[in-house]
Amino acid sequence: MIMKRNYLNIQQVAQRLGISKQTLLRYEKKGVFPIPKRNLVNKWREYTDNDIAKLGKIIGRI
């Protein structure tokens, strides 16, 4: 049985972290946040709950 992982998009992650999408992108560009995994088909950023927890720790929100 193959388990499908649930990924969140950048807007959903920004909402959970309480920051704007633009802030999340800025942090990524400046190297504050690690580069996220990208979807192989459409190249969109994909985040897991584990990724959100790590990002939250970086900015002191979790």
PDB file of N, CA, C and O in Angstrom:
ATOM      1  N   MET A   1       0.837  -1.181   0.000  1.00  0.00           N
ATOM      2  CA  MET A   1       0.000   0.000   0.000  1.00  0.00           C
ATOM      3  C   MET A   1       0.885   1.249   0.000  1.00  0.00           C
ATOM      4  O   MET A   1       1.788   1.381   0.826  1.00  0.00           O
ATOM      5  N   ILE A   2       0.620   2.143  -0.916  1.00  0.00           N
ATOM      6  CA  ILE A   2       1.391   3.374  -1.037  1.00  0.00           C
ATOM      7  C   ILE A   2       0.671   4.477  -0.271  1.00  0.00           C
ATOM      8  O   ILE A   2      -0.524   4.710  -0.455  1.00  0.00           O
ATOM      9  N   MET A   3       1.433   5.153   0.598  1.00  0.00           N
ATOM     10  CA  MET A   3       0.850   6.257   1.366  1.00  0.00           C
ATOM     11  C   MET A   3       1.173   7.572   0.674  1.00  0.00           C
ATOM     12  O   MET A   3       2.331   7.854   0.366  1.00  0.00           O
ATOM     13  N   LYS A   4       0.159   8.361   0.436  1.00  0.00           N
ATOM     14  CA  LYS A   4       0.359   9.667  -0.177  1.00  0.00           C
ATOM     15  C   LYS A   4       0.592  10.694   0.929  1.00  0.00           C
ATOM     16  O   LYS A   4      -0.177  10.776   1.887  1.00  0.00           O
ATOM     17  N   ARG A   5       1.648  11.464   0.785  1.00  0.00           N
ATOM     18  CA  ARG A   5       1.949  12.509   1.776  1.00  0.00           C
ATOM     19  C   ARG A   5       1.120  13.742   1.467  1.00  0.00           C
ATOM     20  O   ARG A   5       0.899  14.083   0.305  1.00  0.00           O
ATOM     21  N   ASN A   6       0.674  14.393   2.500  1.00  0.00           N
ATOM     22  CA  ASN A   6      -0.054  15.641   2.330  1.00  0.00           C
ATOM     23  C   ASN A   6       0.931  16.797   2.387  1.00  0.00           C
ATOM     24  O   ASN A   6       1.636  16.985   3.379  1.00  0.00           O
ATOM     25  N   TYR A   7       0.967  17.550   1.328  1.00  0.00           N
ATOM     26  CA  TYR A   7       1.845  18.709   1.260  1.00  0.00           C
ATOM     27  C   TYR A   7       1.020  19.969   1.337  1.00  0.00           C
ATOM     28  O   TYR A   7      -0.127  20.006   0.892  1.00  0.00           O
ATOM     29  N   LEU A   8       1.609  20.997   1.903  1.00  0.00           N
ATOM     30  CA  LEU A   8       0.956  22.292   1.994  1.00  0.00           C
ATOM     31  C   LEU A   8       1.647  23.265   1.056  1.00  0.00           C
ATOM     32  O   LEU A   8       2.853  23.170   0.829  1.00  0.00           O
ATOM     33  N   ASN A   9       0.876  24.205   0.509  1.00  0.00           N
ATOM     34  CA  ASN A   9       1.479  25.195  -0.379  1.00  0.00           C
ATOM     35  C   ASN A   9       1.995  26.380   0.438  1.00  0.00           C
ATOM     36  O   ASN A   9       1.797  26.446   1.651  1.00  0.00           O
ATOM     37  N   ILE A  10       2.639  27.284  -0.223  1.00  0.00           N
ATOM     38  CA  ILE A  10       3.301  28.394   0.463  1.00  0.00           C
ATOM     39  C   ILE A  10       2.316  29.282   1.214  1.00  0.00           C
ATOM     40  O   ILE A  10       2.635  29.775   2.296  1.00  0.00           O
ATOM     41  N   GLN A  11       1.121  29.493   0.658  1.00  0.00           N
ATOM     42  CA  GLN A  11       0.118  30.327   1.328  1.00  0.00           C
ATOM     43  C   GLN A  11      -0.352  29.678   2.624  1.00  0.00           C
ATOM     44  O   GLN A  11      -0.506  30.360   3.637  1.00  0.00           O
ATOM     45  N   GLN A  12      -0.579  28.376   2.602  1.00  0.00           N
ATOM     46  CA  GLN A  12      -1.013  27.656   3.795  1.00  0.00           C
ATOM     47  C   GLN A  12       0.065  27.694   4.881  1.00  0.00           C
ATOM     48  O   GLN A  12      -0.245  27.847   6.062  1.00  0.00           O
ATOM     49  N   VAL A  13       1.309  27.557   4.484  1.00  0.00           N
ATOM     50  CA  VAL A  13       2.420  27.590   5.441  1.00  0.00           C
ATOM     51  C   VAL A  13       2.531  28.978   6.064  1.00  0.00           C
ATOM     52  O   VAL A  13       2.702  29.105   7.277  1.00  0.00           O
ATOM     53  N   ALA A  14       2.436  30.004   5.245  1.00  0.00           N
ATOM     54  CA  ALA A  14       2.519  31.377   5.750  1.00  0.00           C
ATOM     55  C   ALA A  14       1.401  31.632   6.768  1.00  0.00           C
ATOM     56  O   ALA A  14       1.638  32.248   7.807  1.00  0.00           O
ATOM     57  N   GLN A  15       0.205  31.166   6.475  1.00  0.00           N
ATOM     58  CA  GLN A  15      -0.915  31.345   7.408  1.00  0.00           C
ATOM     59  C   GLN A  15      -0.641  30.632   8.728  1.00  0.00           C
ATOM     60  O   GLN A  15      -0.876  31.200   9.794  1.00  0.00           O
ATOM     61  N   ARG A  16      -0.153  29.412   8.674  1.00  0.00           N
ATOM     62  CA  ARG A  16       0.132  28.659   9.903  1.00  0.00           C
ATOM     63  C   ARG A  16       1.223  29.324  10.737  1.00  0.00           C
ATOM     64  O   ARG A  16       1.182  29.282  11.967  1.00  0.00           O
ATOM     65  N   LEU A  17       2.194  29.935  10.067  1.00  0.00           N
ATOM     66  CA  LEU A  17       3.298  30.579  10.784  1.00  0.00           C
ATOM     67  C   LEU A  17       2.953  31.998  11.225  1.00  0.00           C
ATOM     68  O   LEU A  17       3.670  32.592  12.031  1.00  0.00           O
ATOM     69  N   GLY A  18       1.866  32.536  10.703  1.00  0.00           N
ATOM     70  CA  GLY A  18       1.476  33.895  11.062  1.00  0.00           C
ATOM     71  C   GLY A  18       2.325  34.957  10.391  1.00  0.00           C
ATOM     72  O   GLY A  18       2.518  36.046  10.932  1.00  0.00           O
ATOM     73  N   ILE A  19       2.833  34.633   9.204  1.00  0.00           N
ATOM     74  CA  ILE A  19       3.617  35.592   8.429  1.00  0.00           C
ATOM     75  C   ILE A  19       3.021  35.684   7.031  1.00  0.00           C
ATOM     76  O   ILE A  19       2.191  34.858   6.653  1.00  0.00           O
ATOM     77  N   SER A  20       3.435  36.671   6.275  1.00  0.00           N
ATOM     78  CA  SER A  20       2.927  36.796   4.912  1.00  0.00           C
ATOM     79  C   SER A  20       3.710  35.875   3.980  1.00  0.00           C
ATOM     80  O   SER A  20       4.815  35.431   4.290  1.00  0.00           O
ATOM     81  N   LYS A  21       3.110  35.609   2.851  1.00  0.00           N
ATOM     82  CA  LYS A  21       3.774  34.800   1.829  1.00  0.00           C
ATOM     83  C   LYS A  21       5.070  35.484   1.382  1.00  0.00           C
ATOM     84  O   LYS A  21       6.086  34.826   1.157  1.00  0.00           O
ATOM     85  N   GLN A  22       5.018  36.797   1.260  1.00  0.00           N
ATOM     86  CA  GLN A  22       6.200  37.556   0.834  1.00  0.00           C
ATOM     87  C   GLN A  22       7.327  37.442   1.848  1.00  0.00           C
ATOM     88  O   GLN A  22       8.494  37.346   1.469  1.00  0.00           O
ATOM     89  N   THR A  23       6.990  37.450   3.137  1.00  0.00           N
ATOM     90  CA  THR A  23       8.002  37.304   4.183  1.00  0.00           C
ATOM     91  C   THR A  23       8.649  35.927   4.098  1.00  0.00           C
ATOM     92  O   THR A  23       9.869  35.798   4.205  1.00  0.00           O
ATOM     93  N   LEU A  24       7.824  34.900   3.903  1.00  0.00           N
ATOM     94  CA  LEU A  24       8.358  33.542   3.775  1.00  0.00           C
ATOM     95  C   LEU A  24       9.334  33.464   2.597  1.00  0.00           C
ATOM     96  O   LEU A  24      10.413  32.884   2.722  1.00  0.00           O
ATOM     97  N   LEU A  25       8.962  34.037   1.473  1.00  0.00           N
ATOM     98  CA  LEU A  25       9.842  34.039   0.297  1.00  0.00           C
ATOM     99  C   LEU A  25      11.127  34.828   0.556  1.00  0.00           C
ATOM    100  O   LEU A  25      12.206  34.424   0.121  1.00  0.00           O
ATOM    101  N   ARG A  26      11.009  35.950   1.264  1.00  0.00           N
ATOM    102  CA  ARG A  26      12.178  36.773   1.582  1.00  0.00           C
ATOM    103  C   ARG A  26      13.145  36.011   2.482  1.00  0.00           C
ATOM    104  O   ARG A  26      14.356  36.038   2.261  1.00  0.00           O
ATOM    105  N   TYR A  27      12.603  35.325   3.509  1.00  0.00           N
ATOM    106  CA  TYR A  27      13.444  34.529   4.398  1.00  0.00           C
ATOM    107  C   TYR A  27      14.157  33.419   3.637  1.00  0.00           C
ATOM    108  O   TYR A  27      15.322  33.119   3.898  1.00  0.00           O
ATOM    109  N   GLU A  28      13.449  32.821   2.703  1.00  0.00           N
ATOM    110  CA  GLU A  28      14.061  31.760   1.885  1.00  0.00           C
ATOM    111  C   GLU A  28      15.199  32.340   1.036  1.00  0.00           C
ATOM    112  O   GLU A  28      16.280  31.757   0.954  1.00  0.00           O
ATOM    113  N   LYS A  29      14.947  33.479   0.412  1.00  0.00           N
ATOM    114  CA  LYS A  29      15.945  34.104  -0.460  1.00  0.00           C
ATOM    115  C   LYS A  29      17.196  34.516   0.311  1.00  0.00           C
ATOM    116  O   LYS A  29      18.310  34.396  -0.199  1.00  0.00           O
ATOM    117  N   LYS A  30      17.009  35.005   1.552  1.00  0.00           N
ATOM    118  CA  LYS A  30      18.140  35.447   2.375  1.00  0.00           C
ATOM    119  C   LYS A  30      18.857  34.300   3.072  1.00  0.00           C
ATOM    120  O   LYS A  30      19.894  34.511   3.700  1.00  0.00           O
ATOM    121  N   GLY A  31      18.316  33.084   2.970  1.00  0.00           N
ATOM    122  CA  GLY A  31      18.966  31.927   3.580  1.00  0.00           C
ATOM    123  C   GLY A  31      18.552  31.678   5.018  1.00  0.00           C
ATOM    124  O   GLY A  31      19.130  30.820   5.684  1.00  0.00           O
ATOM    125  N   VAL A  32      17.554  32.418   5.514  1.00  0.00           N
ATOM    126  CA  VAL A  32      17.057  32.188   6.872  1.00  0.00           C
ATOM    127  C   VAL A  32      16.319  30.852   6.923  1.00  0.00           C
ATOM    128  O   VAL A  32      16.481  30.080   7.869  1.00  0.00           O
ATOM    129  N   PHE A  33      15.509  30.586   5.903  1.00  0.00           N
ATOM    130  CA  PHE A  33      14.785  29.319   5.772  1.00  0.00           C
ATOM    131  C   PHE A  33      15.479  28.456   4.732  1.00  0.00           C
ATOM    132  O   PHE A  33      16.013  28.977   3.752  1.00  0.00           O
ATOM    133  N   PRO A  34      15.479  27.141   4.935  1.00  0.00           N
ATOM    134  CA  PRO A  34      16.039  26.249   3.911  1.00  0.00           C
ATOM    135  C   PRO A  34      15.142  26.216   2.670  1.00  0.00           C
ATOM    136  O   PRO A  34      13.944  26.491   2.745  1.00  0.00           O
ATOM    137  N   ILE A  35      15.734  25.883   1.552  1.00  0.00           N
ATOM    138  CA  ILE A  35      14.987  25.766   0.297  1.00  0.00           C
ATOM    139  C   ILE A  35      14.046  24.562   0.403  1.00  0.00           C
ATOM    140  O   ILE A  35      14.493  23.461   0.726  1.00  0.00           O
ATOM    141  N   PRO A  36      12.748  24.756   0.135  1.00  0.00           N
ATOM    142  CA  PRO A  36      11.801  23.645   0.260  1.00  0.00           C
ATOM    143  C   PRO A  36      11.847  22.689  -0.923  1.00  0.00           C
ATOM    144  O   PRO A  36      12.401  22.998  -1.979  1.00  0.00           O
ATOM    145  N   LYS A  37      11.255  21.531  -0.718  1.00  0.00           N
ATOM    146  CA  LYS A  37      11.103  20.546  -1.787  1.00  0.00           C
ATOM    147  C   LYS A  37      10.167  21.145  -2.833  1.00  0.00           C
ATOM    148  O   LYS A  37       9.263  21.913  -2.503  1.00  0.00           O
ATOM    149  N   ARG A  38      10.389  20.790  -4.086  1.00  0.00           N
ATOM    150  CA  ARG A  38       9.536  21.280  -5.174  1.00  0.00           C
ATOM    151  C   ARG A  38       8.823  20.114  -5.837  1.00  0.00           C
ATOM    152  O   ARG A  38       9.358  19.010  -5.940  1.00  0.00           O
ATOM    153  N   ASN A  39       7.606  20.381  -6.282  1.00  0.00           N
ATOM    154  CA  ASN A  39       6.826  19.400  -7.020  1.00  0.00           C
ATOM    155  C   ASN A  39       7.516  19.161  -8.359  1.00  0.00           C
ATOM    156  O   ASN A  39       7.915  20.113  -9.030  1.00  0.00           O
ATOM    157  N   LEU A  40       7.656  17.917  -8.746  1.00  0.00           N
ATOM    158  CA  LEU A  40       8.363  17.592  -9.985  1.00  0.00           C
ATOM    159  C   LEU A  40       7.601  18.014 -11.232  1.00  0.00           C
ATOM    160  O   LEU A  40       8.207  18.243 -12.278  1.00  0.00           O
ATOM    161  N   VAL A  41       6.296  18.117 -11.136  1.00  0.00           N
ATOM    162  CA  VAL A  41       5.479  18.453 -12.297  1.00  0.00           C
ATOM    163  C   VAL A  41       5.358  19.962 -12.490  1.00  0.00           C
ATOM    164  O   VAL A  41       5.679  20.484 -13.557  1.00  0.00           O
ATOM    165  N   ASN A  42       4.891  20.666 -11.446  1.00  0.00           N
ATOM    166  CA  ASN A  42       4.620  22.092 -11.613  1.00  0.00           C
ATOM    167  C   ASN A  42       5.650  23.009 -10.940  1.00  0.00           C
ATOM    168  O   ASN A  42       5.556  24.232 -11.045  1.00  0.00           O
ATOM    169  N   LYS A  43       6.619  22.423 -10.256  1.00  0.00           N
ATOM    170  CA  LYS A  43       7.720  23.162  -9.601  1.00  0.00           C
ATOM    171  C   LYS A  43       7.277  24.019  -8.419  1.00  0.00           C
ATOM    172  O   LYS A  43       8.051  24.853  -7.950  1.00  0.00           O
ATOM    173  N   TRP A  44       6.055  23.836  -7.929  1.00  0.00           N
ATOM    174  CA  TRP A  44       5.594  24.576  -6.760  1.00  0.00           C
ATOM    175  C   TRP A  44       6.298  24.067  -5.524  1.00  0.00           C
ATOM    176  O   TRP A  44       6.686  22.900  -5.457  1.00  0.00           O
ATOM    177  N   ARG A  45       6.468  24.946  -4.536  1.00  0.00           N
ATOM    178  CA  ARG A  45       7.045  24.558  -3.253  1.00  0.00           C
ATOM    179  C   ARG A  45       6.062  23.639  -2.526  1.00  0.00           C
ATOM    180  O   ARG A  45       4.850  23.851  -2.574  1.00  0.00           O
ATOM    181  N   GLU A  46       6.598  22.619  -1.854  1.00  0.00           N
ATOM    182  CA  GLU A  46       5.772  21.699  -1.083  1.00  0.00           C
ATOM    183  C   GLU A  46       6.351  21.585   0.323  1.00  0.00           C
ATOM    184  O   GLU A  46       7.548  21.353   0.497  1.00  0.00           O
ATOM    185  N   TYR A  47       5.498  21.751   1.312  1.00  0.00           N
ATOM    186  CA  TYR A  47       5.918  21.708   2.706  1.00  0.00           C
ATOM    187  C   TYR A  47       5.158  20.621   3.450  1.00  0.00           C
ATOM    188  O   TYR A  47       3.975  20.395   3.196  1.00  0.00           O
ATOM    189  N   THR A  48       5.837  19.954   4.365  1.00  0.00           N
ATOM    190  CA  THR A  48       5.200  18.969   5.237  1.00  0.00           C
ATOM    191  C   THR A  48       4.979  19.610   6.604  1.00  0.00           C
ATOM    192  O   THR A  48       5.472  20.706   6.870  1.00  0.00           O
ATOM    193  N   ASP A  49       4.241  18.925   7.463  1.00  0.00           N
ATOM    194  CA  ASP A  49       4.052  19.415   8.836  1.00  0.00           C
ATOM    195  C   ASP A  49       5.389  19.517   9.555  1.00  0.00           C
ATOM    196  O   ASP A  49       5.592  20.419  10.368  1.00  0.00           O
ATOM    197  N   ASN A  50       6.295  18.601   9.258  1.00  0.00           N
ATOM    198  CA  ASN A  50       7.635  18.623   9.849  1.00  0.00           C
ATOM    199  C   ASN A  50       8.395  19.890   9.413  1.00  0.00           C
ATOM    200  O   ASN A  50       9.081  20.522  10.217  1.00  0.00           O
ATOM    201  N   ASP A  51       8.260  20.242   8.142  1.00  0.00           N
ATOM    202  CA  ASP A  51       8.900  21.465   7.636  1.00  0.00           C
ATOM    203  C   ASP A  51       8.368  22.691   8.369  1.00  0.00           C
ATOM    204  O   ASP A  51       9.129  23.586   8.735  1.00  0.00           O
ATOM    205  N   ILE A  52       7.048  22.723   8.580  1.00  0.00           N
ATOM    206  CA  ILE A  52       6.432  23.866   9.253  1.00  0.00           C
ATOM    207  C   ILE A  52       6.949  23.982  10.684  1.00  0.00           C
ATOM    208  O   ILE A  52       7.210  25.083  11.168  1.00  0.00           O
ATOM    209  N   ALA A  53       7.095  22.847  11.356  1.00  0.00           N
ATOM    210  CA  ALA A  53       7.623  22.862  12.724  1.00  0.00           C
ATOM    211  C   ALA A  53       9.043  23.430  12.748  1.00  0.00           C
ATOM    212  O   ALA A  53       9.383  24.216  13.632  1.00  0.00           O
ATOM    213  N   LYS A  54       9.864  23.033  11.785  1.00  0.00           N
ATOM    214  CA  LYS A  54      11.246  23.541  11.717  1.00  0.00           C
ATOM    215  C   LYS A  54      11.269  25.044  11.446  1.00  0.00           C
ATOM    216  O   LYS A  54      12.038  25.780  12.064  1.00  0.00           O
ATOM    217  N   LEU A  55      10.423  25.493  10.519  1.00  0.00           N
ATOM    218  CA  LEU A  55      10.369  26.914  10.195  1.00  0.00           C
ATOM    219  C   LEU A  55       9.866  27.712  11.392  1.00  0.00           C
ATOM    220  O   LEU A  55      10.358  28.808  11.664  1.00  0.00           O
ATOM    221  N   GLY A  56       8.895  27.168  12.101  1.00  0.00           N
ATOM    222  CA  GLY A  56       8.368  27.832  13.291  1.00  0.00           C
ATOM    223  C   GLY A  56       9.415  28.002  14.365  1.00  0.00           C
ATOM    224  O   GLY A  56       9.454  29.026  15.046  1.00  0.00           O
ATOM    225  N   LYS A  57      10.270  26.996  14.522  1.00  0.00           N
ATOM    226  CA  LYS A  57      11.354  27.092  15.511  1.00  0.00           C
ATOM    227  C   LYS A  57      12.355  28.170  15.107  1.00  0.00           C
ATOM    228  O   LYS A  57      12.866  28.898  15.959  1.00  0.00           O
ATOM    229  N   ILE A  58      12.632  28.270  13.820  1.00  0.00           N
ATOM    230  CA  ILE A  58      13.589  29.258  13.335  1.00  0.00           C
ATOM    231  C   ILE A  58      13.128  30.671  13.665  1.00  0.00           C
ATOM    232  O   ILE A  58      13.936  31.516  14.051  1.00  0.00           O
ATOM    233  N   ILE A  59      11.838  30.930  13.516  1.00  0.00           N
ATOM    234  CA  ILE A  59      11.350  32.292  13.778  1.00  0.00           C
ATOM    235  C   ILE A  59      10.789  32.447  15.200  1.00  0.00           C
ATOM    236  O   ILE A  59      10.297  33.513  15.567  1.00  0.00           O
ATOM    237  N   GLY A  60      10.868  31.381  15.983  1.00  0.00           N
ATOM    238  CA  GLY A  60      10.452  31.462  17.381  1.00  0.00           C
ATOM    239  C   GLY A  60       8.951  31.469  17.585  1.00  0.00           C
ATOM    240  O   GLY A  60       8.469  31.997  18.587  1.00  0.00           O
ATOM    241  N   ARG A  61       8.200  30.890  16.651  1.00  0.00           N
ATOM    242  CA  ARG A  61       6.736  30.876  16.758  1.00  0.00           C
ATOM    243  C   ARG A  61       6.200  29.582  17.333  1.00  0.00           C
ATOM    244  O   ARG A  61       5.038  29.516  17.735  1.00  0.00           O
ATOM    245  N   ILE A  62       7.020  28.564  17.377  1.00  0.00           N
ATOM    246  CA  ILE A  62       6.566  27.258  17.894  1.00  0.00           C
ATOM    247  C   ILE A  62       7.514  26.795  18.980  1.00  0.00           C
ATOM    248  O   ILE A  62       7.321  25.722  19.552  1.00  0.00           O
TER     249      ILE A  62
END
